[in-house]
Amino acid sequence: MNKRIVVGISGASGAVYARRLVRLLVAADVETHLVVSPLGQRLLHDELGMEGVDLNALAGRQVDGSATPAVIQHNWRDVGAAIASGSFLHDGMVIIPCSSNTLAAVATGSSQNLMHRAAHVTLKERRKLVLVHRETPLSLVDIRNMQAVTEAGAVVCPANPGFYLLPESIDELVDFVVARILDQLGVSHDLAVRWGEKSDVRSGQAGGTQ
Ligand SMILES: Cc1cc2nc3c(=O)[nH]c(=O)nc-3n(C[C@H](O)[C@H](O)[C@H](O)COP(=O)(O)O)c2cc1C
């Protein structure tokens, strides 16, 4: 059976990370279950110019109807959707980008919407939960919430691209972050984002820090 991943998009800056991740999941034949908060929808509009949650635009190809692999959107209000149940088997959930608000909800186990509930269920079933938090600077509240979710088994994977591979475009910065998330989810990819893969870095032009 192909992999099945749940993707949450909350109202933090960085919609481009979500779009790139969904595209790579679809390219890797992953069945992708999507839940977008109202502020997540606003960020898709403000940062990507998207009207509503346009699954085909997110995936970069036709994914609605009977297309395979499918991208299935669930209503953020519907805490009775399939992904709210532990009996719905999946290979991990990622919230990308993850707002401090949603981080707090996950940290406290509050399930006021489907994204929170699906994350809570992912933790209780001891499945992989990756939170791509985006906010700066961090308050002590954020830091304590990160500690709480980490102790509960989640992986906080902040949207912090590295610069040691000498990126030349925003796309490369985005790929740096998204590649780490795919690694966490066990989804293979061929993004050239590993130390030693770029010949100019290998030959020492990066200044020797990594
Ligand atoms: C344009 C815009 C950008 C925002 N960026 C962030 C951000 O980067 N990080 C964050 O934690 N909140 C950010 N917020 C605030 C959240 O959207 C807000 O806390 C909201 O309640 C989050 O709801 P959600 O977690 O249900 O998506 C932003 C809001 C707007 C309108």
PDBQT file of the ligand as one rigid body, heavy atoms in Angstrom, charges set to zero:
ROOT
HETATM    1  C1  LIG A 301      -0.710  37.576   7.495  1.00  0.00    +0.000 C 
HETATM    2  C2  LIG A 301      -0.602  36.820   8.792  1.00  0.00    +0.000 A 
HETATM    3  C3  LIG A 301       0.587  36.203   9.112  1.00  0.00    +0.000 A 
HETATM    4  C4  LIG A 301       0.718  35.500  10.308  1.00  0.00    +0.000 A 
HETATM    5  N1  LIG A 301       1.900  34.872  10.573  1.00  0.00    +0.000 NA
HETATM    6  C5  LIG A 301       2.017  34.135  11.696  1.00  0.00    +0.000 A 
HETATM    7  C6  LIG A 301       3.228  33.412  11.953  1.00  0.00    +0.000 A 
HETATM    8  O1  LIG A 301       4.163  33.412  11.161  1.00  0.00    +0.000 OA
HETATM    9  N2  LIG A 301       3.281  32.658  13.074  1.00  0.00    +0.000 N 
HETATM   10  C7  LIG A 301       2.229  32.578  13.959  1.00  0.00    +0.000 A 
HETATM   11  O2  LIG A 301       2.349  31.862  14.957  1.00  0.00    +0.000 OA
HETATM   12  N3  LIG A 301       1.084  33.279  13.749  1.00  0.00    +0.000 NA
HETATM   13  C8  LIG A 301       0.952  34.030  12.647  1.00  0.00    +0.000 A 
HETATM   14  N4  LIG A 301      -0.219  34.721  12.408  1.00  0.00    +0.000 N 
HETATM   15  C9  LIG A 301      -1.268  34.706  13.425  1.00  0.00    +0.000 C 
HETATM   16  C10 LIG A 301      -2.143  33.445  13.331  1.00  0.00    +0.000 C 
HETATM   17  O3  LIG A 301      -2.721  33.366  12.050  1.00  0.00    +0.000 OA
HETATM   18  C11 LIG A 301      -3.245  33.501  14.415  1.00  0.00    +0.000 C 
HETATM   19  O4  LIG A 301      -2.650  33.311  15.683  1.00  0.00    +0.000 OA
HETATM   20  C12 LIG A 301      -4.342  32.507  14.200  1.00  0.00    +0.000 C 
HETATM   21  O5  LIG A 301      -5.185  32.485  15.333  1.00  0.00    +0.000 OA
HETATM   22  C13 LIG A 301      -3.833  31.115  13.953  1.00  0.00    +0.000 C 
HETATM   23  O6  LIG A 301      -4.921  30.250  13.802  1.00  0.00    +0.000 OA
HETATM   24  P1  LIG A 301      -4.696  28.719  13.399  1.00  0.00    +0.000 P 
HETATM   25  O7  LIG A 301      -3.605  28.193  14.273  1.00  0.00    +0.000 OA
HETATM   26  O8  LIG A 301      -6.018  28.069  13.681  1.00  0.00    +0.000 OA
HETATM   27  O9  LIG A 301      -4.380  28.695  11.959  1.00  0.00    +0.000 OA
HETATM   28  C14 LIG A 301      -0.373  35.435  11.214  1.00  0.00    +0.000 A 
HETATM   29  C15 LIG A 301      -1.582  36.029  10.869  1.00  0.00    +0.000 A 
HETATM   30  C16 LIG A 301      -1.705  36.716   9.673  1.00  0.00    +0.000 A 
HETATM   31  C17 LIG A 301      -3.030  37.338   9.322  1.00  0.00    +0.000 C 
ENDROOT
TORSDOF 0
